[in-house]
C-alpha cells in the first residue's frame, strides 16, 4: 500500500507560539502652534492651562511668539505653563504635529515637513482644489475639528461655536438697538409697564436655542420658526418652558416679522442656507428693526443679506439694519479659544495615551470621522465629491 503524503511538514505540525498584538507605549507629542494670519482671526487652539496639562504629561509645545495675543494670552502666560516660545515661524511649522484654528495657506503648507499631522478647521466651503493637492504632495495626515464626532453623535466643535454665535447674536442686537449706535433706543429687558421687545428666531438648532435662551433671560418675547417639529419640541424641552413655536408658514412668519424688533436667522442647508425671508418681507418690517444673519457663511437666509466684516459689520436696506458677519465667534476670541481648547486637549492626551494617532483612529470612530487626509491619501467622501478628487475609504486602510 502506497504511503500517503502529508500536505504539512513535520515542523508545521508542531505546536506554534501564539503571537499577540503588542500595543505601542505611550507616545510623546511635539506640538507646534503658529500665529494665526487669516483676516480677523484672533483665536488660538490651546490656552495656557491646556498647555500646562499637556506639558505636565511629558509632551512639548512650541508656540510662535504672539500666537495668543489676540485672545489676551501673553507669551509669558504660555512660557510659565511650560511652552517653548520662538519668533521663527518655519521652526513652528516643522513640528511633527501642528495645531491651528484656520486651515494653513499654501505658503504655510510649503513650510510643513512631509508626514506631519495637521489638526485644524477645514472650512470646506472656502477651500480650493490646490489646497488638497498641496497636502497630498507632502503626504500629510490631516484632521478637521468640525468633522470630529462625540460619543453621542454630535459635533462638539460646531456645537460649542454655535452656542457662542447664538448668545452673541442677542448681545449684538441689544447693542445695535441702543441710541448710541443709531438704533431705535429700545432696551432688551422686562421693564415694568414697558412692552417687551419682540424677537423672531429662524431655526431651532443650537444657534437658535442659545439665542432663545439669552432672549428669554433678558426678558424679551421670542417666537421660534423651524420646519422640523422634532427640533421645535426639543428646544421647548431644553428651555423648560412653553414658547411660541411654528413651522415656516408664510402667513405666520409674515405677521411675526412685521411686529418684531429683532430677527435672527440661523437656518442651515446642505450646500447653501435656504432663503427664508424675501426682500418683500424685509420691506414690510419696522424701520430700525435689526436682522442678524448667522447663516451668512452659508449664503444667508435673508434675500437682502450681503457679507460684512467685523470692521464694517452693518448696512441699512429698506430701513432695516443688517448684521451679516460670517465669523461671529471671532468677536469673542478668548471665550472661543477656551472652547476650542477644551475640545482639543482631551483628544491630544488620548492620542498620546494610545501610542500615536494611528492607534487612536483605530479605536475612536468619532476621531476617525474627522480625518480627511491619511499620509497624503484623501479619505473624505464629501471633499472628494465636492472637488472631484479621488478618495479612499479610511476603513479599508485602518482597521
C-alpha positions as CSV (number, residue, x, y, z in Angstrom):
1,X,0.0,0.0,0.0
2,X,1.4,3.4,-1.1
3,X,2.4,5.8,1.7
4,X,0.1,8.8,2.0
5,X,1.9,12.1,1.7
6,X,1.0,14.9,4.2
7,X,0.5,18.4,2.9
8,X,2.3,19.7,6.0
9,X,5.9,19.4,7.0
10,X,6.8,17.9,10.4
11,X,7.9,21.4,11.6
12,X,4.5,22.9,10.7
13,X,2.6,20.2,12.6
14,X,4.5,21.1,15.9
15,X,2.6,23.4,18.3
16,X,3.4,27.0,17.4
17,X,3.8,30.0,19.8
18,X,0.8,32.4,19.7
19,X,1.8,35.9,18.7
20,X,-0.3,38.7,20.2
21,X,-0.5,42.3,19.1
22,X,1.8,44.5,21.1
23,X,0.5,48.0,21.6
24,X,2.8,50.9,21.3
25,X,3.9,52.5,24.5
26,X,2.6,56.0,25.4
27,X,4.0,58.4,22.8
28,X,5.5,61.8,23.4
29,X,3.9,64.6,21.3
30,X,5.7,67.7,19.9
31,X,3.0,70.2,19.0
32,X,3.6,73.4,17.1
33,X,1.1,76.3,17.4
34,X,1.7,79.0,14.8
35,X,0.3,82.5,15.0
36,X,-3.0,82.9,13.0
37,X,-2.6,85.1,9.9
38,X,-6.1,84.9,8.5
39,X,-8.1,88.1,8.3
40,X,-9.7,89.0,11.7
41,X,-8.7,85.6,13.2
42,X,-7.6,86.1,16.8
43,X,-8.4,82.7,18.3
44,X,-5.8,80.1,19.4
45,X,-6.2,76.4,19.8
46,X,-4.7,75.9,23.2
47,X,-5.0,78.1,26.3
48,X,-2.0,78.3,28.8
49,X,-3.9,76.0,31.2
50,X,-4.3,73.4,28.4
51,X,-0.5,73.8,27.6
52,X,0.3,73.2,31.2
53,X,-1.8,69.9,31.2
54,X,-0.1,68.7,28.0
55,X,3.4,69.6,29.2
56,X,2.8,68.0,32.6
57,X,2.1,64.7,30.8
58,X,5.6,64.8,29.3
59,X,4.9,66.4,25.9
60,X,6.4,69.5,24.2
61,X,4.6,72.6,22.9
62,X,6.3,75.1,20.6
63,X,4.4,78.4,20.3
64,X,5.1,81.2,17.8
65,X,5.5,84.4,19.7
66,X,2.3,86.4,19.8
67,X,0.0,83.5,18.9
68,X,-2.2,84.1,21.9
69,X,-2.2,87.9,21.9
70,X,-5.5,88.2,20.0
71,X,-7.2,86.2,22.8
72,X,-5.4,88.1,25.5
73,X,-3.0,85.3,26.4
74,X,0.6,86.6,26.6
75,X,3.8,84.8,25.7
76,X,4.7,84.9,29.4
77,X,1.4,83.1,30.3
78,X,2.5,80.3,27.9
79,X,6.1,80.1,28.9
80,X,5.1,79.9,32.6
81,X,2.8,77.0,31.6
82,X,5.7,75.2,30.0
83,X,5.6,76.1,26.4
84,X,8.7,76.9,24.3
85,X,8.4,80.3,22.6
86,X,10.0,81.2,19.3
87,X,9.9,84.0,16.7
88,X,10.8,81.5,13.9
89,X,7.6,80.7,12.0
90,X,9.4,78.0,10.0
91,X,10.5,76.3,13.2
92,X,6.9,76.1,14.4
93,X,5.7,74.6,11.1
94,X,8.5,72.0,11.2
95,X,7.0,70.3,14.3
96,X,5.6,66.7,13.8
97,X,2.1,67.9,14.9
98,X,0.6,71.3,14.0
99,X,-2.4,72.8,15.7
100,X,-4.2,75.7,14.0
101,X,-7.6,77.3,14.1
102,X,-7.8,78.3,10.4
103,X,-6.5,75.8,7.7
104,X,-3.0,76.7,6.6
105,X,-2.4,78.7,3.5
106,X,-0.5,77.3,0.5
107,X,2.6,79.3,1.6
108,X,2.4,77.8,5.1
109,X,2.0,74.2,3.7
110,X,5.4,74.7,2.0
111,X,6.9,75.1,5.4
112,X,5.4,71.9,6.7
113,X,7.6,68.8,6.8
114,X,6.4,65.6,5.0
115,X,4.4,63.1,7.1
116,X,3.3,65.8,9.5
117,X,0.0,65.6,11.4
118,X,-2.2,68.7,10.9
119,X,-5.2,69.4,13.2
120,X,-7.2,72.5,12.2
121,X,-10.6,73.6,10.8
122,X,-11.2,72.6,7.2
123,X,-13.8,75.2,6.2
124,X,-14.6,73.2,3.0
125,X,-16.8,76.0,1.5
126,X,-13.7,78.3,1.3
127,X,-11.2,75.8,0.1
128,X,-9.7,75.2,-3.4
129,X,-8.5,72.0,-5.1
130,X,-4.9,73.3,-4.8
131,X,-5.1,73.1,-1.0
132,X,-5.7,69.3,-1.1
133,X,-3.1,68.7,-3.8
134,X,-0.5,70.5,-1.7
135,X,-1.4,68.3,1.3
136,X,-1.2,65.2,-0.8
137,X,2.3,66.2,-2.1
138,X,3.6,66.4,1.5
139,X,1.9,63.1,2.5
140,X,0.2,64.9,5.4
141,X,-2.3,63.3,7.8
142,X,-5.0,66.0,8.4
143,X,-7.9,66.1,10.9
144,X,-10.7,68.7,10.8
145,X,-12.3,70.0,14.0
146,X,-15.7,70.4,12.6
147,X,-16.0,66.7,11.5
148,X,-14.9,65.1,14.8
149,X,-17.9,63.4,16.3
150,X,-18.6,62.8,20.0
151,X,-19.8,59.6,21.5
152,X,-23.4,60.8,21.4
153,X,-23.1,61.5,17.6
154,X,-22.9,65.3,18.0
155,X,-20.1,67.5,16.6
156,X,-18.5,69.2,19.7
157,X,-16.5,71.9,17.9
158,X,-19.5,73.0,15.8
159,X,-21.8,72.9,18.8
160,X,-19.5,75.0,21.0
161,X,-19.1,77.7,18.4
162,X,-22.8,77.6,17.6
163,X,-23.5,78.2,21.3
164,X,-21.2,81.3,21.2
165,X,-22.8,82.5,17.9
166,X,-26.4,82.1,19.3
167,X,-25.7,84.0,22.6
168,X,-23.6,86.7,20.7
169,X,-26.4,87.4,18.2
170,X,-28.7,88.6,21.0
171,X,-25.9,90.7,22.6
172,X,-25.1,92.3,19.2
173,X,-28.8,93.0,18.6
174,X,-29.1,94.7,22.1
175,X,-26.0,96.8,21.2
176,X,-27.4,97.8,17.8
177,X,-30.8,98.9,19.3
178,X,-29.2,101.4,21.6
179,X,-29.3,105.1,20.7
180,X,-25.5,105.5,20.8
181,X,-25.3,103.1,17.9
182,X,-28.1,104.9,16.0
183,X,-30.7,102.3,16.9
184,X,-34.3,102.7,17.9
185,X,-33.3,103.4,21.5
186,X,-35.1,100.2,22.7
187,X,-33.7,98.0,25.5
188,X,-33.8,94.3,26.0
189,X,-35.3,93.7,29.4
190,X,-38.6,93.2,31.0
191,X,-39.1,96.8,32.4
192,X,-42.3,97.3,34.5
193,X,-45.0,98.9,32.4
194,X,-43.0,98.8,29.2
195,X,-44.0,96.3,26.5
196,X,-41.1,93.8,26.0
197,X,-39.2,93.5,22.7
198,X,-40.4,91.0,20.1
199,X,-37.6,88.7,18.8
200,X,-38.1,86.2,15.9
201,X,-35.6,83.3,15.6
202,X,-35.5,81.3,12.4
203,X,-34.0,77.8,13.0
204,X,-34.3,75.7,16.2
205,X,-30.8,74.2,16.2
206,X,-28.0,75.0,18.7
207,X,-27.7,78.7,17.5
208,X,-31.5,79.1,17.8
209,X,-31.6,77.5,21.2
210,X,-28.9,79.7,22.7
211,X,-30.3,82.8,21.1
212,X,-33.7,82.0,22.6
213,X,-32.0,81.3,26.0
214,X,-30.4,84.7,26.0
215,X,-33.6,86.4,24.7
216,X,-35.7,84.9,27.5
217,X,-33.0,85.7,30.1
218,X,-33.1,89.4,29.0
219,X,-36.9,89.4,29.3
220,X,-38.0,89.8,25.6
221,X,-40.7,87.8,23.9
222,X,-39.5,85.2,21.5
223,X,-41.0,83.4,18.5
224,X,-39.2,80.4,17.0
225,X,-39.7,79.1,13.5
226,X,-38.4,75.8,12.0
227,X,-39.8,73.2,9.6
228,X,-38.7,70.4,12.0
229,X,-41.3,69.6,14.6
230,X,-38.7,67.4,16.4
231,X,-36.4,70.4,16.7
232,X,-39.2,72.7,17.9
233,X,-40.2,70.1,20.5
234,X,-36.6,69.6,21.6
235,X,-36.0,73.4,22.0
236,X,-39.1,73.7,24.3
237,X,-37.8,70.8,26.4
238,X,-34.3,72.2,26.7
239,X,-35.6,75.7,27.6
240,X,-38.0,74.2,30.1
241,X,-41.0,76.4,29.2
242,X,-43.8,76.7,26.6
243,X,-42.8,79.0,23.8
244,X,-44.4,80.4,20.6
245,X,-43.1,77.9,18.0
246,X,-44.3,77.5,14.4
247,X,-43.4,75.8,11.2
248,X,-42.3,78.2,8.4
249,X,-45.9,79.0,7.4
250,X,-45.8,82.2,5.2
251,X,-48.8,83.8,6.9
252,X,-47.5,83.3,10.5
253,X,-43.9,84.3,9.5
254,X,-45.1,87.5,7.7
255,X,-47.2,88.5,10.7
256,X,-44.3,87.9,13.2
257,X,-41.7,89.8,11.0
258,X,-44.0,92.9,10.7
259,X,-44.2,93.1,14.5
260,X,-40.7,92.1,15.6
261,X,-37.8,94.4,16.7
262,X,-35.1,91.8,16.0
263,X,-34.9,88.7,13.7
264,X,-32.1,86.2,14.0
265,X,-31.5,83.9,11.0
266,X,-29.9,80.5,12.0
267,X,-31.2,78.1,9.3
268,X,-28.6,76.0,7.6
269,X,-28.8,73.8,4.4
270,X,-26.6,71.1,2.9
271,X,-24.9,73.2,0.3
272,X,-26.4,76.6,1.0
273,X,-28.8,78.1,3.5
274,X,-32.4,78.3,2.1
275,X,-33.7,81.9,1.6
276,X,-36.5,82.1,4.2
277,X,-37.2,85.9,4.2
278,X,-37.7,87.5,0.8
279,X,-36.9,91.2,0.0
280,X,-40.7,92.0,0.1
281,X,-40.9,90.7,3.7
282,X,-37.9,92.8,4.7
283,X,-39.6,95.9,3.2
284,X,-42.7,95.2,5.5
285,X,-40.6,95.2,8.7
286,X,-40.4,98.1,11.1
287,X,-37.9,100.9,10.4
288,X,-34.9,100.4,12.6
289,X,-35.5,96.7,13.1
290,X,-32.4,94.5,13.3
291,X,-31.5,91.5,11.2
292,X,-28.7,89.2,12.5
293,X,-27.9,86.7,9.7
294,X,-25.9,84.0,11.5
295,X,-26.2,81.8,8.3
296,X,-24.3,84.2,6.2
297,X,-21.3,81.9,6.0
298,X,-23.5,79.5,4.0
299,X,-25.1,82.2,1.8
300,X,-27.6,83.7,4.3
301,X,-31.3,83.1,4.9
302,X,-32.4,86.7,4.0
303,X,-32.6,87.7,0.4
304,X,-31.2,91.2,1.3
305,X,-28.1,89.8,3.1
306,X,-24.6,90.7,2.0
307,X,-21.4,89.6,3.7
308,X,-19.9,92.3,6.1
309,X,-16.8,92.3,8.3
310,X,-16.1,93.0,12.0
311,X,-14.8,96.4,11.0
312,X,-17.9,97.4,9.0
313,X,-20.5,95.0,10.4
314,X,-23.8,96.6,9.4
315,X,-25.6,98.2,6.5
316,X,-29.1,99.5,6.2
317,X,-31.5,98.3,3.5
318,X,-35.2,99.2,3.3
319,X,-34.8,101.0,6.7
320,X,-33.7,97.7,8.4
321,X,-30.3,97.3,9.9
322,X,-28.5,94.1,8.6
323,X,-25.6,92.5,10.6
324,X,-24.0,89.8,8.3
325,X,-20.6,89.0,9.7
326,X,-19.7,85.3,8.8
327,X,-17.4,84.6,11.8
328,X,-19.3,85.8,14.9
329,X,-17.3,83.8,17.5
330,X,-14.1,85.6,16.4
331,X,-15.7,88.7,18.0
332,X,-15.1,86.9,21.4
333,X,-11.7,85.3,20.8
334,X,-10.9,84.5,24.4
335,X,-14.2,82.6,25.0
336,X,-13.9,80.9,21.6
337,X,-10.3,79.9,22.3
338,X,-11.2,78.3,25.7
339,X,-14.0,76.5,24.0
340,X,-11.7,75.1,21.2
341,X,-9.0,74.3,23.7
342,X,-11.5,72.2,25.9
343,X,-12.2,70.1,22.8
344,X,-8.6,69.7,21.6
345,X,-6.9,68.9,24.9
346,X,-8.6,65.6,25.8
347,X,-8.1,64.3,22.2
348,X,-4.4,65.2,22.3
349,X,-3.8,63.5,25.6
350,X,-5.8,60.4,24.3
351,X,-3.7,60.3,21.1
352,X,-0.5,60.2,23.3
353,X,-2.0,57.6,25.7
354,X,-2.9,55.3,22.8
355,X,0.7,55.5,21.5
356,X,0.0,57.7,18.5
357,X,-2.7,58.9,16.1
358,X,-2.9,55.6,14.2
359,X,-4.0,53.7,17.3
360,X,-6.5,56.4,18.3
361,X,-8.0,56.3,14.8
362,X,-8.3,52.5,15.1
363,X,-10.4,52.7,18.3
364,X,-12.2,56.1,18.2
365,X,-14.7,56.2,15.4
366,X,-15.6,59.8,16.2
367,X,-12.0,60.9,15.7
368,X,-11.7,58.8,12.6
369,X,-14.7,60.8,11.2
370,X,-12.6,64.0,11.5
371,X,-9.8,62.5,9.3
372,X,-9.8,63.8,5.7
373,X,-6.1,63.0,4.8
374,X,-4.1,60.0,5.8
375,X,-0.4,60.0,4.7
376,X,-1.4,62.0,1.6
377,X,-4.4,59.9,0.7
378,X,-7.7,61.7,0.7
379,X,-10.2,59.8,2.9
380,X,-13.2,62.2,2.9
381,X,-16.0,61.3,0.6
382,X,-17.6,64.8,0.9
383,X,-14.3,66.5,0.0
384,X,-13.7,64.1,-2.9
385,X,-17.1,64.6,-4.4
386,X,-17.0,68.4,-3.8
387,X,-13.7,68.9,-5.6
388,X,-13.8,66.0,-8.0
389,X,-10.8,64.2,-6.3
390,X,-10.1,60.5,-5.9
391,X,-10.7,59.3,-2.3
392,X,-10.3,56.1,-0.4
393,X,-12.4,54.7,2.4
394,X,-10.3,55.0,5.6
395,X,-11.9,51.8,7.0
396,X,-10.1,49.9,4.2
397,X,-6.7,51.5,5.3
398,X,-7.1,51.4,9.1
399,X,-9.0,48.5,10.6
